[in-house]
Amino acid sequence: MELRQFKYFVAIVDCGSLSRAAQQLFIAQSALSKQMAELESELGTQLLLRSRNGVAMTEAGKVFYEYAQGITKQVRDARAAVHVAAESVSGSVVAALPQSVSPMIALPLMRAAARRYPDVVLHLNEELTGNMADQLLRGRVDVAMFSPAMPAEDIQFTPLVEEDFVFLDSPQSPHALPPGDVSIQQATARPLVWPAHAHGHCTRWLVDAVLERAGHSAAQVVAEINSVYTLKAAVEAGLGPTIMPLGLAQREVQEGRLVAHRIDLPSMHRTLGLCVSVHLPATNAKRAVCTLIADVVRDLCESGQWAGARALAPVRKTK
């Protein structure tokens, strides 16, 4: 396989048709079609379904697309790296944040990056956690904030913050509990509004693990919602309570739209940190963004802007 075939395949998928991709790539459509036929022949499988309305990926094509995006990104990064001075902090960095972290850190991070590293283009992706791990392992993402759940042989994890989970409910609920701490039995007495299990690495998985260690069965579920904002709205509307980090709902709690109860179980918290691939080189820009994320997290915790969170050890430099 040639590098240009990866590039061509990504362009075809992104453009939705061979003709539009050919125009974008400034090559003849017949030449582009020939390149794709050779690629499919070499792989021994069909990647694209062609029709008069454009192209669509086969299941094999969807898998290949993920790898092709990662490969083309790494080549762009390599080309950029060899054209800058060794001490220069410039280039492009893709950072991924879970939906349960983005509301606390995304805007402060973007402001800090623009102020401290004006020559770094920071791409910030807010992602479902089930997607983040795959993107990081395939090289489409440079750094991610995640729980320590990725394979240690592939990912370097540096802990940054420890964050408490709380029991959240609507103050209008007929089952609302009086102010104060609640037991784990009270917190799980009613079915919860939860993210789907496939995307619960930083929330649901961690709570279930705490419950298992404490000898409790997994919480019952009334609804699964893969949007943090919709999930909070569902709790506010009385669909059911949830268990999530306090910082994620601090505005709704302050405004009286949700009520937060501390759960009387010392281990009811999560640890989040930086995740980078051990298989990919660390550019100056990537190192700088890792340090910047650690600094922003620490500042948010120490200033009290990230409710229920405690900063941990400073970030280690990536290799």
C-alpha positions as CSV (number, residue, x, y, z in Angstrom):
1,M,0.0,0.0,0.0
2,E,1.2,3.5,-0.8
3,L,0.7,6.5,1.4
4,R,-1.3,8.3,-1.3
5,Q,-3.8,5.5,-1.3
6,F,-4.6,6.2,2.4
7,K,-4.9,9.9,1.6
8,Y,-7.1,9.3,-1.5
9,F,-9.4,6.9,0.5
10,V,-9.9,9.5,3.3
11,A,-10.7,12.2,0.7
12,I,-13.3,10.0,-1.1
13,V,-15.1,9.2,2.1
14,D,-15.0,12.8,3.4
15,C,-16.2,14.2,0.0
16,G,-18.9,11.5,-0.4
17,S,-18.1,10.8,-4.1
18,L,-15.2,10.0,-6.4
19,S,-15.8,13.1,-8.6
20,R,-15.7,15.6,-5.7
21,A,-12.6,13.9,-4.2
22,A,-10.9,14.0,-7.6
23,Q,-11.6,17.7,-7.9
24,Q,-10.2,18.3,-4.4
25,L,-7.1,16.2,-5.0
26,F,-6.5,17.7,-8.5
27,I,-6.3,14.3,-10.2
28,A,-8.4,12.6,-12.9
29,Q,-11.4,10.6,-11.6
30,S,-10.4,7.6,-13.6
31,A,-6.9,7.6,-12.0
32,L,-8.5,7.9,-8.5
33,S,-10.9,5.0,-9.3
34,K,-7.9,2.9,-10.4
35,Q,-6.0,3.6,-7.2
36,M,-9.0,2.5,-5.1
37,A,-9.4,-0.7,-7.2
38,E,-5.8,-1.5,-6.6
39,L,-6.1,-0.8,-2.9
40,E,-9.1,-3.1,-2.6
41,S,-7.4,-5.8,-4.6
42,E,-4.3,-5.6,-2.4
43,L,-6.4,-5.8,0.8
44,G,-8.6,-8.6,-0.7
45,T,-11.9,-6.9,0.3
46,Q,-14.3,-4.2,-0.9
47,L,-14.0,-0.9,0.9
48,L,-16.5,1.3,-0.9
49,L,-20.0,0.8,-2.3
50,R,-20.4,2.9,-5.4
51,S,-23.8,4.2,-6.7
52,R,-25.1,7.1,-8.7
53,N,-25.6,9.0,-5.5
54,G,-22.0,8.7,-4.4
55,V,-20.0,6.2,-2.2
56,A,-20.6,4.5,1.1
57,M,-18.2,2.5,3.2
58,T,-18.5,-1.2,3.7
59,E,-17.9,-2.5,7.2
60,A,-14.3,-3.2,6.2
61,G,-14.1,0.3,4.8
62,K,-15.2,1.8,8.1
63,V,-12.3,-0.1,9.8
64,F,-9.8,1.0,7.2
65,Y,-11.0,4.6,7.4
66,E,-10.1,4.8,11.1
67,Y,-6.6,3.6,10.4
68,A,-6.2,5.8,7.3
69,Q,-7.1,8.9,9.2
70,G,-4.5,8.1,11.9
71,I,-1.8,7.3,9.4
72,T,-2.3,10.5,7.3
73,K,-2.4,12.6,10.5
74,Q,1.0,11.1,11.7
75,V,2.5,11.8,8.3
76,R,1.4,15.5,8.4
77,D,2.8,15.8,12.0
78,A,6.1,14.3,10.8
79,R,6.4,16.7,7.9
80,A,5.7,19.6,10.2
81,A,8.1,18.4,12.8
82,V,11.2,18.3,10.5
83,H,10.6,21.9,9.3
84,V,10.7,23.6,12.7
85,A,13.6,24.3,15.1
86,A,14.2,21.7,17.8
87,E,13.2,24.1,20.5
88,S,10.1,25.5,18.7
89,V,6.7,24.9,20.2
90,S,4.4,24.9,17.2
91,G,2.2,22.6,15.2
92,S,-1.1,20.9,15.6
93,V,-2.3,18.8,18.6
94,V,-5.6,16.9,18.9
95,A,-6.8,16.6,22.5
96,A,-9.9,14.6,23.3
97,L,-12.1,15.2,26.4
98,P,-15.0,13.1,27.6
99,Q,-18.4,14.7,27.7
100,S,-18.2,14.4,31.5
101,V,-15.0,16.5,31.6
102,S,-15.4,19.0,28.8
103,P,-17.8,21.4,30.6
104,M,-15.2,22.0,33.3
105,I,-12.0,22.3,31.3
106,A,-12.6,23.0,27.6
107,L,-13.0,26.8,27.7
108,P,-10.2,27.5,30.2
109,L,-7.9,25.2,28.2
110,M,-8.6,26.9,24.9
111,R,-8.0,30.3,26.5
112,A,-4.8,29.2,28.1
113,A,-3.5,27.6,24.9
114,A,-4.1,30.7,22.9
115,R,-2.3,32.8,25.5
116,R,0.7,30.6,26.2
117,Y,1.2,28.9,22.8
118,P,-0.1,31.0,20.0
119,D,1.8,28.9,17.4
120,V,0.1,25.7,18.5
121,V,-3.2,24.8,16.8
122,L,-5.2,23.0,19.4
123,H,-8.0,20.8,18.1
124,L,-10.4,20.0,21.0
125,N,-12.7,17.0,20.5
126,E,-15.6,16.4,22.9
127,E,-16.1,12.6,22.7
128,L,-18.1,9.7,24.0
129,T,-15.6,7.6,26.0
130,G,-16.1,4.5,23.9
131,N,-14.8,6.4,20.9
132,M,-11.9,8.1,22.6
133,A,-9.9,5.0,23.4
134,D,-10.1,3.7,19.9
135,Q,-9.1,7.1,18.4
136,L,-6.1,7.4,20.7
137,L,-4.9,3.9,20.0
138,R,-5.2,4.5,16.3
139,G,-3.3,7.8,16.3
140,R,-6.2,10.1,15.5
141,V,-5.9,11.8,18.9
142,D,-2.6,12.9,20.4
143,V,-3.7,13.2,24.1
144,A,-6.9,12.4,26.0
145,M,-8.2,12.9,29.5
146,F,-9.5,9.5,30.6
147,S,-9.8,7.1,33.5
148,P,-6.9,4.5,34.0
149,A,-8.8,2.0,31.9
150,M,-6.7,1.8,28.7
151,P,-4.1,-1.0,28.2
152,A,-0.8,-0.1,30.0
153,E,1.3,-1.6,27.2
154,D,-0.1,0.9,24.8
155,I,-0.9,4.0,26.9
156,Q,1.0,6.1,29.3
157,F,-1.4,7.3,32.0
158,T,-0.5,10.3,34.3
159,P,-3.1,11.0,37.0
160,L,-4.2,14.6,37.3
161,V,-7.4,14.9,39.3
162,E,-9.6,13.0,41.8
163,E,-13.2,13.9,41.6
164,D,-16.2,13.0,43.9
165,F,-19.4,11.4,42.6
166,V,-22.6,12.7,44.0
167,F,-26.3,11.6,43.9
168,L,-28.3,14.0,41.8
169,D,-32.0,14.4,41.8
170,S,-34.7,16.9,40.8
171,P,-35.9,19.0,43.8
172,Q,-39.4,18.5,42.4
173,S,-39.3,14.8,42.6
174,P,-41.9,13.2,44.9
175,H,-39.0,10.9,46.0
176,A,-36.6,13.7,46.8
177,L,-34.4,13.0,49.8
178,P,-33.9,15.6,52.6
179,P,-30.7,17.7,52.5
180,G,-27.5,16.0,53.6
181,D,-25.5,12.9,52.9
182,V,-27.1,9.8,51.6
183,S,-26.1,6.1,51.9
184,I,-25.3,4.0,48.9
185,Q,-28.5,2.1,49.5
186,Q,-30.5,5.4,49.2
187,A,-28.5,6.4,46.1
188,T,-29.3,3.2,44.3
189,A,-32.8,2.6,45.6
190,R,-34.4,4.0,42.4
191,P,-33.5,3.2,38.8
192,L,-30.9,5.7,37.5
193,V,-30.5,7.7,34.4
194,W,-27.2,6.5,33.0
195,P,-24.9,6.8,30.0
196,A,-24.9,3.6,27.9
197,H,-22.4,0.9,29.2
198,A,-20.3,1.2,26.0
199,H,-19.6,4.9,26.8
200,G,-19.5,4.8,30.6
201,H,-15.7,4.4,31.1
202,C,-15.4,7.6,33.1
203,T,-18.7,7.5,34.9
204,R,-20.9,4.4,34.9
205,W,-18.1,1.8,34.8
206,L,-16.4,3.5,37.8
207,V,-19.5,3.7,39.9
208,D,-20.4,0.0,39.1
209,A,-16.8,-1.0,40.2
210,V,-17.2,0.9,43.5
211,L,-20.6,-0.8,44.1
212,E,-19.1,-4.2,43.4
213,R,-16.2,-3.6,45.8
214,A,-18.6,-2.5,48.4
215,G,-20.7,-5.7,48.0
216,H,-23.6,-4.0,46.3
217,S,-25.3,-5.1,43.0
218,A,-25.2,-2.8,40.0
219,A,-27.7,0.0,40.0
220,Q,-30.9,-0.5,38.0
221,V,-31.4,1.7,35.0
222,V,-34.5,3.7,33.9
223,A,-32.9,5.2,30.8
224,E,-29.6,5.3,29.0
225,I,-28.6,8.7,27.5
226,N,-25.3,9.3,25.7
227,S,-25.4,13.1,26.0
228,V,-24.4,14.7,29.3
229,Y,-26.7,17.7,28.6
230,T,-29.7,15.6,27.8
231,L,-29.0,13.3,30.8
232,K,-29.0,16.3,33.2
233,A,-32.2,17.6,31.6
234,A,-33.8,14.2,32.1
235,V,-32.9,14.2,35.8
236,E,-34.2,17.8,36.1
237,A,-37.5,16.7,34.4
238,G,-38.0,14.0,37.0
239,L,-37.2,11.0,34.7
240,G,-35.0,9.6,37.4
241,P,-31.9,10.4,39.5
242,T,-28.3,9.8,38.5
243,I,-24.8,9.5,40.0
244,M,-22.2,11.8,38.4
245,P,-19.3,14.1,39.3
246,L,-20.4,17.2,41.2
247,G,-18.4,19.5,38.8
248,L,-20.5,18.4,35.9
249,A,-23.7,19.7,37.4
250,Q,-22.4,22.5,39.6
251,R,-24.3,25.2,37.6
252,E,-27.6,23.4,37.9
253,V,-27.0,22.8,41.6
254,Q,-26.2,26.4,42.2
255,E,-29.3,27.5,40.3
256,G,-31.5,25.1,42.3
257,R,-32.5,23.0,39.3
258,L,-30.8,19.9,40.7
259,V,-30.0,18.8,44.2
260,A,-26.7,17.1,45.0
261,H,-26.1,14.7,47.9
262,R,-22.7,13.5,49.0
263,I,-22.7,9.7,49.0
264,D,-21.5,8.3,52.3
265,L,-18.9,5.9,50.8
266,P,-15.2,7.0,50.8
267,S,-14.4,5.3,47.5
268,M,-17.1,7.0,45.5
269,H,-14.8,9.1,43.3
270,R,-12.9,8.9,40.0
271,T,-9.4,9.5,39.0
272,L,-8.7,11.2,35.6
273,G,-5.4,11.7,33.9
274,L,-3.6,12.3,30.7
275,C,-3.3,9.4,28.3
276,V,-0.8,9.4,25.4
277,S,0.2,6.5,23.1
278,V,3.6,5.0,23.9
279,H,4.0,4.0,20.3
280,L,3.9,7.5,18.8
281,P,6.6,10.2,19.1
282,A,6.0,13.2,21.4
283,T,6.4,16.6,19.6
284,N,7.3,19.7,21.5
285,A,3.7,20.9,20.9
286,K,2.3,17.7,22.4
287,R,4.5,18.0,25.5
288,A,3.5,21.6,25.9
289,V,-0.2,20.8,25.7
290,C,0.2,18.0,28.2
291,T,1.8,20.3,30.7
292,L,-0.8,23.0,29.9
293,I,-3.7,20.6,30.6
294,A,-2.1,19.7,34.0
295,D,-1.6,23.4,34.8
296,V,-5.2,24.3,33.9
297,V,-6.6,21.4,35.9
298,R,-4.6,22.3,39.0
299,D,-5.6,26.0,38.7
300,L,-9.3,25.0,38.4
301,C,-9.1,22.8,41.5
302,E,-7.2,25.2,43.7
303,S,-9.4,28.1,42.8
304,G,-12.6,26.1,43.6
305,Q,-13.9,26.5,40.0
306,W,-14.0,22.7,39.6
307,A,-16.3,21.7,42.4
308,G,-15.6,18.4,44.2
309,A,-12.2,18.0,42.5
310,R,-8.7,17.6,44.0
311,A,-5.5,18.1,41.9
312,L,-3.1,15.2,42.1
313,A,0.6,14.8,41.1
314,P,2.0,17.1,38.3
315,V,2.2,15.7,34.8
316,R,5.2,13.7,33.8
317,K,6.9,14.6,30.6
318,T,6.1,12.3,27.7
319,K,8.9,10.4,26.1
